[in-house]
Amino acid sequence: MLDIKKNLDGSKLEFVLEGRLDTITAPQLEEEVKASIGDITELVFDFSGLAYVSSAGLRVLLSAQKTMNEKGSMVVKNVSDEIQEIFDVTGFSDILTIE
């Protein structure tokens, strides 16, 4: 289960995620991101409530990062030690801006 909250502030959009970002929930997030980032120049993912991310979730983040590279910036914040380890092992630490 994944709970997605969106906070829009001008051209900044923040997704606050709670639960698990996995094969079942990744398409839901992908749809939300694609539908929401039209005029966005700053995209933020708040992972403070995220317990797990799978390869399907990583794919959504990579796709969002590629889009935002052309439009502005993307930040992932409040990453747990477990998810940070996944980012480190997969090399996503080098691709994403993590705060």
Gaussian input, Z-matrix of N, CA and C with variables (Angstrom, degrees):
# hf/3-21g

backbone

0 1
 N
 C     1     B1
 C     2     B2     1     A1
 N     3     B3     2     A2     1     D1
 C     4     B4     3     A3     2     D2
 C     5     B5     4     A4     3     D3
 N     6     B6     5     A5     4     D4
 C     7     B7     6     A6     5     D5
 C     8     B8     7     A7     6     D6
 N     9     B9     8     A8     7     D7
 C    10    B10     9     A9     8     D8
 C    11    B11    10    A10     9     D9
 N    12    B12    11    A11    10    D10
 C    13    B13    12    A12    11    D11
 C    14    B14    13    A13    12    D12
 N    15    B15    14    A14    13    D13
 C    16    B16    15    A15    14    D14
 C    17    B17    16    A16    15    D15
 N    18    B18    17    A17    16    D16
 C    19    B19    18    A18    17    D17
 C    20    B20    19    A19    18    D18
 N    21    B21    20    A20    19    D19
 C    22    B22    21    A21    20    D20
 C    23    B23    22    A22    21    D21
 N    24    B24    23    A23    22    D22
 C    25    B25    24    A24    23    D23
 C    26    B26    25    A25    24    D24
 N    27    B27    26    A26    25    D25
 C    28    B28    27    A27    26    D26
 C    29    B29    28    A28    27    D27
 N    30    B30    29    A29    28    D28
 C    31    B31    30    A30    29    D29
 C    32    B32    31    A31    30    D30
 N    33    B33    32    A32    31    D31
 C    34    B34    33    A33    32    D32
 C    35    B35    34    A34    33    D33
 N    36    B36    35    A35    34    D34
 C    37    B37    36    A36    35    D35
 C    38    B38    37    A37    36    D36
 N    39    B39    38    A38    37    D37
 C    40    B40    39    A39    38    D38
 C    41    B41    40    A40    39    D39
 N    42    B42    41    A41    40    D40
 C    43    B43    42    A42    41    D41
 C    44    B44    43    A43    42    D42
 N    45    B45    44    A44    43    D43
 C    46    B46    45    A45    44    D44
 C    47    B47    46    A46    45    D45
 N    48    B48    47    A47    46    D46
 C    49    B49    48    A48    47    D47
 C    50    B50    49    A49    48    D48
 N    51    B51    50    A50    49    D49
 C    52    B52    51    A51    50    D50
 C    53    B53    52    A52    51    D51
 N    54    B54    53    A53    52    D52
 C    55    B55    54    A54    53    D53
 C    56    B56    55    A55    54    D54
 N    57    B57    56    A56    55    D55
 C    58    B58    57    A57    56    D56
 C    59    B59    58    A58    57    D57
 N    60    B60    59    A59    58    D58
 C    61    B61    60    A60    59    D59
 C    62    B62    61    A61    60    D60
 N    63    B63    62    A62    61    D61
 C    64    B64    63    A63    62    D62
 C    65    B65    64    A64    63    D63
 N    66    B66    65    A65    64    D64
 C    67    B67    66    A66    65    D65
 C    68    B68    67    A67    66    D66
 N    69    B69    68    A68    67    D67
 C    70    B70    69    A69    68    D68
 C    71    B71    70    A70    69    D69
 N    72    B72    71    A71    70    D70
 C    73    B73    72    A72    71    D71
 C    74    B74    73    A73    72    D72
 N    75    B75    74    A74    73    D73
 C    76    B76    75    A75    74    D74
 C    77    B77    76    A76    75    D75
 N    78    B78    77    A77    76    D76
 C    79    B79    78    A78    77    D77
 C    80    B80    79    A79    78    D78
 N    81    B81    80    A80    79    D79
 C    82    B82    81    A81    80    D80
 C    83    B83    82    A82    81    D81
 N    84    B84    83    A83    82    D82
 C    85    B85    84    A84    83    D83
 C    86    B86    85    A85    84    D84
 N    87    B87    86    A86    85    D85
 C    88    B88    87    A87    86    D86
 C    89    B89    88    A88    87    D87
 N    90    B90    89    A89    88    D88
 C    91    B91    90    A90    89    D89
 C    92    B92    91    A91    90    D90
 N    93    B93    92    A92    91    D91
 C    94    B94    93    A93    92    D92
 C    95    B95    94    A94    93    D93
 N    96    B96    95    A95    94    D94
 C    97    B97    96    A96    95    D95
 C    98    B98    97    A97    96    D96
 N    99    B99    98    A98    97    D97
 C   100   B100    99    A99    98    D98
 C   101   B101   100   A100    99    D99
 N   102   B102   101   A101   100   D100
 C   103   B103   102   A102   101   D101
 C   104   B104   103   A103   102   D102
 N   105   B105   104   A104   103   D103
 C   106   B106   105   A105   104   D104
 C   107   B107   106   A106   105   D105
 N   108   B108   107   A107   106   D106
 C   109   B109   108   A108   107   D107
 C   110   B110   109   A109   108   D108
 N   111   B111   110   A110   109   D109
 C   112   B112   111   A111   110   D110
 C   113   B113   112   A112   111   D111
 N   114   B114   113   A113   112   D112
 C   115   B115   114   A114   113   D113
 C   116   B116   115   A115   114   D114
 N   117   B117   116   A116   115   D115
 C   118   B118   117   A117   116   D116
 C   119   B119   118   A118   117   D117
 N   120   B120   119   A119   118   D118
 C   121   B121   120   A120   119   D119
 C   122   B122   121   A121   120   D120
 N   123   B123   122   A122   121   D121
 C   124   B124   123   A123   122   D122
 C   125   B125   124   A124   123   D123
 N   126   B126   125   A125   124   D124
 C   127   B127   126   A126   125   D125
 C   128   B128   127   A127   126   D126
 N   129   B129   128   A128   127   D127
 C   130   B130   129   A129   128   D128
 C   131   B131   130   A130   129   D129
 N   132   B132   131   A131   130   D130
 C   133   B133   132   A132   131   D131
 C   134   B134   133   A133   132   D132
 N   135   B135   134   A134   133   D133
 C   136   B136   135   A135   134   D134
 C   137   B137   136   A136   135   D135
 N   138   B138   137   A137   136   D136
 C   139   B139   138   A138   137   D137
 C   140   B140   139   A139   138   D138
 N   141   B141   140   A140   139   D139
 C   142   B142   141   A141   140   D140
 C   143   B143   142   A142   141   D141
 N   144   B144   143   A143   142   D142
 C   145   B145   144   A144   143   D143
 C   146   B146   145   A145   144   D144
 N   147   B147   146   A146   145   D145
 C   148   B148   147   A147   146   D146
 C   149   B149   148   A148   147   D147
 N   150   B150   149   A149   148   D148
 C   151   B151   150   A150   149   D149
 C   152   B152   151   A151   150   D150
 N   153   B153   152   A152   151   D151
 C   154   B154   153   A153   152   D152
 C   155   B155   154   A154   153   D153
 N   156   B156   155   A155   154   D154
 C   157   B157   156   A156   155   D155
 C   158   B158   157   A157   156   D156
 N   159   B159   158   A158   157   D157
 C   160   B160   159   A159   158   D158
 C   161   B161   160   A160   159   D159
 N   162   B162   161   A161   160   D160
 C   163   B163   162   A162   161   D161
 C   164   B164   163   A163   162   D162
 N   165   B165   164   A164   163   D163
 C   166   B166   165   A165   164   D164
 C   167   B167   166   A166   165   D165
 N   168   B168   167   A167   166   D166
 C   169   B169   168   A168   167   D167
 C   170   B170   169   A169   168   D168
 N   171   B171   170   A170   169   D169
 C   172   B172   171   A171   170   D170
 C   173   B173   172   A172   171   D171
 N   174   B174   173   A173   172   D172
 C   175   B175   174   A174   173   D173
 C   176   B176   175   A175   174   D174
 N   177   B177   176   A176   175   D175
 C   178   B178   177   A177   176   D176
 C   179   B179   178   A178   177   D177
 N   180   B180   179   A179   178   D178
 C   181   B181   180   A180   179   D179
 C   182   B182   181   A181   180   D180
 N   183   B183   182   A182   181   D181
 C   184   B184   183   A183   182   D182
 C   185   B185   184   A184   183   D183
 N   186   B186   185   A185   184   D184
 C   187   B187   186   A186   185   D185
 C   188   B188   187   A187   186   D186
 N   189   B189   188   A188   187   D187
 C   190   B190   189   A189   188   D188
 C   191   B191   190   A190   189   D189
 N   192   B192   191   A191   190   D190
 C   193   B193   192   A192   191   D191
 C   194   B194   193   A193   192   D192
 N   195   B195   194   A194   193   D193
 C   196   B196   195   A195   194   D194
 C   197   B197   196   A196   195   D195
 N   198   B198   197   A197   196   D196
 C   199   B199   198   A198   197   D197
 C   200   B200   199   A199   198   D198
 N   201   B201   200   A200   199   D199
 C   202   B202   201   A201   200   D200
 C   203   B203   202   A202   201   D201
 N   204   B204   203   A203   202   D202
 C   205   B205   204   A204   203   D203
 C   206   B206   205   A205   204   D204
 N   207   B207   206   A206   205   D205
 C   208   B208   207   A207   206   D206
 C   209   B209   208   A208   207   D207
 N   210   B210   209   A209   208   D208
 C   211   B211   210   A210   209   D209
 C   212   B212   211   A211   210   D210
 N   213   B213   212   A212   211   D211
 C   214   B214   213   A213   212   D212
 C   215   B215   214   A214   213   D213
 N   216   B216   215   A215   214   D214
 C   217   B217   216   A216   215   D215
 C   218   B218   217   A217   216   D216
 N   219   B219   218   A218   217   D217
 C   220   B220   219   A219   218   D218
 C   221   B221   220   A220   219   D219
 N   222   B222   221   A221   220   D220
 C   223   B223   222   A222   221   D221
 C   224   B224   223   A223   222   D222
 N   225   B225   224   A224   223   D223
 C   226   B226   225   A225   224   D224
 C   227   B227   226   A226   225   D225
 N   228   B228   227   A227   226   D226
 C   229   B229   228   A228   227   D227
 C   230   B230   229   A229   228   D228
 N   231   B231   230   A230   229   D229
 C   232   B232   231   A231   230   D230
 C   233   B233   232   A232   231   D231
 N   234   B234   233   A233   232   D232
 C   235   B235   234   A234   233   D233
 C   236   B236   235   A235   234   D234
 N   237   B237   236   A236   235   D235
 C   238   B238   237   A237   236   D236
 C   239   B239   238   A238   237   D237
 N   240   B240   239   A239   238   D238
 C   241   B241   240   A240   239   D239
 C   242   B242   241   A241   240   D240
 N   243   B243   242   A242   241   D241
 C   244   B244   243   A243   242   D242
 C   245   B245   244   A244   243   D243
 N   246   B246   245   A245   244   D244
 C   247   B247   246   A246   245   D245
 C   248   B248   247   A247   246   D246
 N   249   B249   248   A248   247   D247
 C   250   B250   249   A249   248   D248
 C   251   B251   250   A250   249   D249
 N   252   B252   251   A251   250   D250
 C   253   B253   252   A252   251   D251
 C   254   B254   253   A253   252   D252
 N   255   B255   254   A254   253   D253
 C   256   B256   255   A255   254   D254
 C   257   B257   256   A256   255   D255
 N   258   B258   257   A257   256   D256
 C   259   B259   258   A258   257   D257
 C   260   B260   259   A259   258   D258
 N   261   B261   260   A260   259   D259
 C   262   B262   261   A261   260   D260
 C   263   B263   262   A262   261   D261
 N   264   B264   263   A263   262   D262
 C   265   B265   264   A264   263   D263
 C   266   B266   265   A265   264   D264
 N   267   B267   266   A266   265   D265
 C   268   B268   267   A267   266   D266
 C   269   B269   268   A268   267   D267
 N   270   B270   269   A269   268   D268
 C   271   B271   270   A270   269   D269
 C   272   B272   271   A271   270   D270
 N   273   B273   272   A272   271   D271
 C   274   B274   273   A273   272   D272
 C   275   B275   274   A274   273   D273
 N   276   B276   275   A275   274   D274
 C   277   B277   276   A276   275   D275
 C   278   B278   277   A277   276   D276
 N   279   B279   278   A278   277   D277
 C   280   B280   279   A279   278   D278
 C   281   B281   280   A280   279   D279
 N   282   B282   281   A281   280   D280
 C   283   B283   282   A282   281   D281
 C   284   B284   283   A283   282   D282
 N   285   B285   284   A284   283   D283
 C   286   B286   285   A285   284   D284
 C   287   B287   286   A286   285   D285
 N   288   B288   287   A287   286   D286
 C   289   B289   288   A288   287   D287
 C   290   B290   289   A289   288   D288
 N   291   B291   290   A290   289   D289
 C   292   B292   291   A291   290   D290
 C   293   B293   292   A292   291   D291
 N   294   B294   293   A293   292   D292
 C   295   B295   294   A294   293   D293
 C   296   B296   295   A295   294   D294

   B1=1.4623
   B2=1.5342
   B3=1.3180
   B4=1.4596
   B5=1.5183
   B6=1.3292
   B7=1.4549
   B8=1.5244
   B9=1.3348
   B10=1.4592
   B11=1.5244
   B12=1.3357
   B13=1.4645
   B14=1.5282
   B15=1.3386
   B16=1.4632
   B17=1.5207
   B18=1.3288
   B19=1.4607
   B20=1.5232
   B21=1.3211
   B22=1.4620
   B23=1.5194
   B24=1.3361
   B25=1.4590
   B26=1.5273
   B27=1.3228
   B28=1.4585
   B29=1.5196
   B30=1.3301
   B31=1.4685
   B32=1.5262
   B33=1.3429
   B34=1.4662
   B35=1.5277
   B36=1.3301
   B37=1.4589
   B38=1.5194
   B39=1.3326
   B40=1.4563
   B41=1.5239
   B42=1.3293
   B43=1.4562
   B44=1.5207
   B45=1.3301
   B46=1.4606
   B47=1.5213
   B48=1.3339
   B49=1.4632
   B50=1.5215
   B51=1.3307
   B52=1.4612
   B53=1.5075
   B54=1.3349
   B55=1.4564
   B56=1.5146
   B57=1.3435
   B58=1.4629
   B59=1.5264
   B60=1.3114
   B61=1.4663
   B62=1.5274
   B63=1.3264
   B64=1.4646
   B65=1.5304
   B66=1.3168
   B67=1.4645
   B68=1.5208
   B69=1.3113
   B70=1.4631
   B71=1.5265
   B72=1.3367
   B73=1.4657
   B74=1.5329
   B75=1.3248
   B76=1.4709
   B77=1.5335
   B78=1.3467
   B79=1.4692
   B80=1.5304
   B81=1.3154
   B82=1.4652
   B83=1.5310
   B84=1.3393
   B85=1.4654
   B86=1.5241
   B87=1.3159
   B88=1.4616
   B89=1.5365
   B90=1.3185
   B91=1.4598
   B92=1.5330
   B93=1.3309
   B94=1.4763
   B95=1.5233
   B96=1.3381
   B97=1.4703
   B98=1.5208
   B99=1.3270
   B100=1.4701
   B101=1.5200
   B102=1.3309
   B103=1.4545
   B104=1.5296
   B105=1.3367
   B106=1.4701
   B107=1.5233
   B108=1.3290
   B109=1.4730
   B110=1.5237
   B111=1.3278
   B112=1.4640
   B113=1.5148
   B114=1.3275
   B115=1.4651
   B116=1.5269
   B117=1.3089
   B118=1.4668
   B119=1.5326
   B120=1.3375
   B121=1.4657
   B122=1.5301
   B123=1.3231
   B124=1.4697
   B125=1.5275
   B126=1.3414
   B127=1.4632
   B128=1.5214
   B129=1.3302
   B130=1.4634
   B131=1.5200
   B132=1.3229
   B133=1.4574
   B134=1.5214
   B135=1.3192
   B136=1.4650
   B137=1.5258
   B138=1.3389
   B139=1.4640
   B140=1.5244
   B141=1.3447
   B142=1.4674
   B143=1.5251
   B144=1.3456
   B145=1.4515
   B146=1.5178
   B147=1.3401
   B148=1.4653
   B149=1.5197
   B150=1.3277
   B151=1.4619
   B152=1.5224
   B153=1.3396
   B154=1.4617
   B155=1.5180
   B156=1.3245
   B157=1.4665
   B158=1.5281
   B159=1.3335
   B160=1.4652
   B161=1.5250
   B162=1.3241
   B163=1.4660
   B164=1.5277
   B165=1.3275
   B166=1.4683
   B167=1.5294
   B168=1.3259
   B169=1.4612
   B170=1.5102
   B171=1.3289
   B172=1.4667
   B173=1.5279
   B174=1.3221
   B175=1.4682
   B176=1.5339
   B177=1.3350
   B178=1.4709
   B179=1.5343
   B180=1.3421
   B181=1.4656
   B182=1.5269
   B183=1.3249
   B184=1.4603
   B185=1.5289
   B186=1.3112
   B187=1.4608
   B188=1.5299
   B189=1.3328
   B190=1.4673
   B191=1.5252
   B192=1.3392
   B193=1.4665
   B194=1.5256
   B195=1.3259
   B196=1.4629
   B197=1.5298
   B198=1.3283
   B199=1.4695
   B200=1.5197
   B201=1.3344
   B202=1.4622
   B203=1.5266
   B204=1.3134
   B205=1.4700
   B206=1.5246
   B207=1.3379
   B208=1.4604
   B209=1.5290
   B210=1.3443
   B211=1.4619
   B212=1.5160
   B213=1.3318
   B214=1.4582
   B215=1.5128
   B216=1.3377
   B217=1.4664
   B218=1.5173
   B219=1.3345
   B220=1.4630
   B221=1.5194
   B222=1.3322
   B223=1.4576
   B224=1.5309
   B225=1.3280
   B226=1.4573
   B227=1.5183
   B228=1.3438
   B229=1.4598
   B230=1.5291
   B231=1.3297
   B232=1.4681
   B233=1.5268
   B234=1.3308
   B235=1.4604
   B236=1.5289
   B237=1.3311
   B238=1.4707
   B239=1.5286
   B240=1.3214
   B241=1.4686
   B242=1.5294
   B243=1.3316
   B244=1.4675
   B245=1.5290
   B246=1.3279
   B247=1.4676
   B248=1.5269
   B249=1.3176
   B250=1.4673
   B251=1.5240
   B252=1.3275
   B253=1.4693
   B254=1.5260
   B255=1.3328
   B256=1.4675
   B257=1.5328
   B258=1.3406
   B259=1.4708
   B260=1.5252
   B261=1.3351
   B262=1.4661
   B263=1.5270
   B264=1.3337
   B265=1.4641
   B266=1.5322
   B267=1.3236
   B268=1.4695
   B269=1.5301
   B270=1.3357
   B271=1.4546
   B272=1.5217
   B273=1.3287
   B274=1.4640
   B275=1.5263
   B276=1.3296
   B277=1.4712
   B278=1.5249
   B279=1.3372
   B280=1.4646
   B281=1.5285
   B282=1.3289
   B283=1.4623
   B284=1.5280
   B285=1.3273
   B286=1.4619
   B287=1.5159
   B288=1.3245
   B289=1.4516
   B290=1.5218
   B291=1.3428
   B292=1.4552
   B293=1.5227
   B294=1.3318
   B295=1.4708
   B296=1.5088
   A1=108.80
   A2=115.67
   A3=121.47
   A4=108.89
   A5=115.22
   A6=121.38
   A7=107.05
   A8=116.35
   A9=122.01
   A10=108.99
   A11=115.45
   A12=119.92
   A13=107.10
   A14=116.25
   A15=120.69
   A16=109.31
   A17=115.75
   A18=122.42
   A19=107.64
   A20=116.13
   A21=121.15
   A22=109.30
   A23=115.37
   A24=121.68
   A25=107.33
   A26=117.05
   A27=121.04
   A28=110.71
   A29=116.53
   A30=120.30
   A31=111.48
   A32=116.46
   A33=121.30
   A34=108.61
   A35=115.43
   A36=121.24
   A37=109.03
   A38=115.37
   A39=120.43
   A40=109.44
   A41=115.46
   A42=122.01
   A43=107.82
   A44=116.69
   A45=121.77
   A46=106.20
   A47=115.59
   A48=120.59
   A49=110.95
   A50=115.46
   A51=121.65
   A52=108.83
   A53=115.73
   A54=119.91
   A55=111.26
   A56=115.06
   A57=121.49
   A58=110.38
   A59=115.48
   A60=121.30
   A61=106.29
   A62=115.30
   A63=119.89
   A64=110.30
   A65=116.24
   A66=121.92
   A67=111.80
   A68=116.98
   A69=121.55
   A70=111.48
   A71=117.56
   A72=120.70
   A73=113.99
   A74=118.25
   A75=121.04
   A76=113.04
   A77=119.40
   A78=118.45
   A79=112.85
   A80=116.84
   A81=121.93
   A82=110.08
   A83=116.82
   A84=120.46
   A85=110.39
   A86=116.90
   A87=120.73
   A88=110.82
   A89=115.75
   A90=120.97
   A91=111.08
   A92=116.08
   A93=121.17
   A94=111.00
   A95=116.11
   A96=120.57
   A97=109.95
   A98=116.77
   A99=120.59
   A100=111.73
   A101=116.77
   A102=120.88
   A103=112.60
   A104=116.64
   A105=119.89
   A106=115.90
   A107=118.95
   A108=118.09
   A109=114.29
   A110=117.40
   A111=120.71
   A112=115.00
   A113=118.11
   A114=122.19
   A115=112.77
   A116=116.81
   A117=121.57
   A118=110.31
   A119=116.20
   A120=120.55
   A121=111.43
   A122=116.60
   A123=120.55
   A124=108.32
   A125=115.47
   A126=121.76
   A127=108.83
   A128=116.24
   A129=121.50
   A130=108.77
   A131=115.70
   A132=121.99
   A133=107.66
   A134=116.85
   A135=121.82
   A136=107.23
   A137=115.44
   A138=122.22
   A139=112.51
   A140=118.79
   A141=120.29
   A142=112.54
   A143=118.28
   A144=120.60
   A145=113.75
   A146=116.30
   A147=119.96
   A148=110.25
   A149=116.48
   A150=121.76
   A151=112.47
   A152=117.80
   A153=120.45
   A154=109.46
   A155=115.92
   A156=121.05
   A157=108.24
   A158=116.40
   A159=121.61
   A160=109.69
   A161=115.69
   A162=119.75
   A163=110.96
   A164=117.47
   A165=120.33
   A166=110.10
   A167=116.85
   A168=121.28
   A169=111.59
   A170=116.24
   A171=120.94
   A172=110.30
   A173=116.12
   A174=120.47
   A175=110.75
   A176=116.90
   A177=120.90
   A178=110.03
   A179=116.01
   A180=120.14
   A181=111.22
   A182=116.65
   A183=121.01
   A184=110.81
   A185=116.28
   A186=120.88
   A187=110.85
   A188=116.69
   A189=121.20
   A190=110.40
   A191=116.60
   A192=120.72
   A193=110.50
   A194=116.87
   A195=120.66
   A196=110.87
   A197=116.52
   A198=120.79
   A199=110.54
   A200=116.56
   A201=120.45
   A202=112.40
   A203=118.59
   A204=120.72
   A205=110.41
   A206=116.69
   A207=121.84
   A208=112.28
   A209=117.29
   A210=121.08
   A211=114.65
   A212=117.12
   A213=119.72
   A214=111.55
   A215=115.53
   A216=118.53
   A217=111.24
   A218=114.34
   A219=121.47
   A220=108.51
   A221=115.88
   A222=122.14
   A223=108.80
   A224=115.61
   A225=121.51
   A226=105.99
   A227=117.25
   A228=119.50
   A229=111.29
   A230=114.23
   A231=122.52
   A232=111.86
   A233=115.61
   A234=122.23
   A235=109.38
   A236=116.59
   A237=120.88
   A238=110.00
   A239=116.17
   A240=120.67
   A241=110.98
   A242=116.50
   A243=120.58
   A244=111.17
   A245=115.88
   A246=119.14
   A247=110.36
   A248=117.78
   A249=120.37
   A250=110.18
   A251=116.44
   A252=120.14
   A253=110.60
   A254=117.32
   A255=121.33
   A256=109.34
   A257=116.84
   A258=120.68
   A259=110.88
   A260=117.32
   A261=121.45
   A262=111.24
   A263=116.37
   A264=121.56
   A265=111.40
   A266=116.79
   A267=120.57
   A268=112.84
   A269=117.36
   A270=120.55
   A271=113.03
   A272=117.47
   A273=120.54
   A274=111.93
   A275=117.34
   A276=120.45
   A277=110.99
   A278=115.81
   A279=120.75
   A280=112.06
   A281=117.11
   A282=121.90
   A283=110.97
   A284=116.52
   A285=122.22
   A286=112.08
   A287=116.52
   A288=122.22
   A289=105.93
   A290=116.56
   A291=121.78
   A292=108.61
   A293=115.59
   A294=120.51
   A295=109.99
   D1=138.58
   D2=178.89
   D3=-133.37
   D4=127.22
   D5=175.71
   D6=-103.60
   D7=125.00
   D8=-177.70
   D9=-115.88
   D10=120.47
   D11=173.87
   D12=-113.93
   D13=140.43
   D14=179.49
   D15=-116.29
   D16=133.35
   D17=174.16
   D18=-120.98
   D19=116.08
   D20=-179.31
   D21=-107.40
   D22=128.30
   D23=178.99
   D24=-135.05
   D25=91.07
   D26=-176.57
   D27=65.29
   D28=-118.14
   D29=179.96
   D30=-98.56
   D31=13.01
   D32=177.64
   D33=-107.96
   D34=129.29
   D35=178.52
   D36=-123.71
   D37=129.35
   D38=177.82
   D39=-117.46
   D40=129.41
   D41=171.94
   D42=-102.17
   D43=121.81
   D44=176.03
   D45=-103.35
   D46=116.85
   D47=-174.15
   D48=-108.25
   D49=137.71
   D50=175.66
   D51=-133.35
   D52=132.05
   D53=177.38
   D54=115.16
   D55=-134.73
   D56=-176.03
   D57=-123.35
   D58=131.22
   D59=175.49
   D60=-102.95
   D61=95.84
   D62=-173.36
   D63=-134.47
   D64=-166.85
   D65=-176.46
   D66=-57.55
   D67=-34.89
   D68=-177.64
   D69=-77.85
   D70=-39.37
   D71=-173.31
   D72=-96.03
   D73=-18.64
   D74=-177.77
   D75=-57.83
   D76=-42.18
   D77=178.72
   D78=-60.43
   D79=-34.15
   D80=177.94
   D81=-62.99
   D82=-46.33
   D83=178.79
   D84=-66.61
   D85=-42.03
   D86=-179.33
   D87=-58.95
   D88=-42.92
   D89=178.79
   D90=-62.91
   D91=-43.94
   D92=179.31
   D93=-62.24
   D94=-44.24
   D95=-178.68
   D96=-63.53
   D97=-50.45
   D98=-177.91
   D99=-60.18
   D100=-37.75
   D101=-177.86
   D102=-75.67
   D103=-18.01
   D104=-169.31
   D105=-109.46
   D106=-15.16
   D107=-169.02
   D108=-98.57
   D109=19.30
   D110=-179.53
   D111=-47.42
   D112=-60.72
   D113=-176.56
   D114=-106.01
   D115=16.12
   D116=-175.54
   D117=-81.75
   D118=134.74
   D119=175.16
   D120=-111.62
   D121=-14.31
   D122=177.79
   D123=-133.65
   D124=117.57
   D125=-178.62
   D126=-115.28
   D127=129.81
   D128=-178.65
   D129=-126.33
   D130=133.55
   D131=171.30
   D132=-110.90
   D133=120.77
   D134=176.86
   D135=-99.79
   D136=113.64
   D137=-176.02
   D138=-98.81
   D139=14.90
   D140=-174.80
   D141=-57.82
   D142=-29.12
   D143=179.94
   D144=-105.70
   D145=9.36
   D146=-177.19
   D147=-88.84
   D148=126.34
   D149=-176.65
   D150=-94.27
   D151=-25.64
   D152=-171.20
   D153=-157.87
   D154=145.61
   D155=171.85
   D156=-135.65
   D157=131.76
   D158=179.87
   D159=-102.70
   D160=-178.46
   D161=179.14
   D162=-62.55
   D163=-31.80
   D164=177.22
   D165=-65.52
   D166=-38.96
   D167=176.45
   D168=-66.38
   D169=-39.77
   D170=178.33
   D171=-61.90
   D172=-38.27
   D173=179.72
   D174=-62.46
   D175=-40.03
   D176=178.16
   D177=-63.46
   D178=-43.40
   D179=179.09
   D180=-63.34
   D181=-41.60
   D182=179.87
   D183=-63.85
   D184=-42.73
   D185=178.33
   D186=-62.45
   D187=-43.72
   D188=178.52
   D189=-63.72
   D190=-40.23
   D191=-179.91
   D192=-63.46
   D193=-43.14
   D194=179.38
   D195=-61.00
   D196=-42.51
   D197=178.35
   D198=-64.22
   D199=-45.27
   D200=-176.35
   D201=-72.31
   D202=-23.21
   D203=175.60
   D204=-58.10
   D205=-31.33
   D206=-178.81
   D207=-88.61
   D208=-20.04
   D209=-171.90
   D210=-111.52
   D211=-20.62
   D212=-174.12
   D213=165.26
   D214=-125.49
   D215=-175.81
   D216=-132.75
   D217=158.81
   D218=176.62
   D219=-137.87
   D220=135.84
   D221=-179.37
   D222=-130.89
   D223=140.44
   D224=171.42
   D225=-112.94
   D226=124.58
   D227=-175.87
   D228=-127.01
   D229=165.00
   D230=178.70
   D231=56.89
   D232=48.86
   D233=-178.11
   D234=-86.11
   D235=130.67
   D236=178.04
   D237=-70.52
   D238=163.68
   D239=178.32
   D240=-59.77
   D241=-38.66
   D242=-178.55
   D243=-64.55
   D244=-44.64
   D245=-179.77
   D246=-72.38
   D247=-35.36
   D248=175.74
   D249=-60.11
   D250=-38.91
   D251=178.56
   D252=-63.91
   D253=-39.71
   D254=176.57
   D255=-62.08
   D256=-44.17
   D257=177.86
   D258=-61.06
   D259=-41.31
   D260=-179.13
   D261=-65.15
   D262=-47.47
   D263=-176.53
   D264=-65.51
   D265=-37.44
   D266=-176.82
   D267=-86.37
   D268=-8.93
   D269=-178.11
   D270=86.69
   D271=2.70
   D272=179.96
   D273=-67.55
   D274=-20.98
   D275=176.49
   D276=-60.64
   D277=-29.26
   D278=180.00
   D279=-82.88
   D280=-19.94
   D281=-175.88
   D282=-94.94
   D283=-41.81
   D284=-174.50
   D285=-92.84
   D286=152.68
   D287=170.31
   D288=-91.91
   D289=113.59
   D290=-175.46
   D291=-114.86
   D292=126.43
   D293=179.41
   D294=-114.57

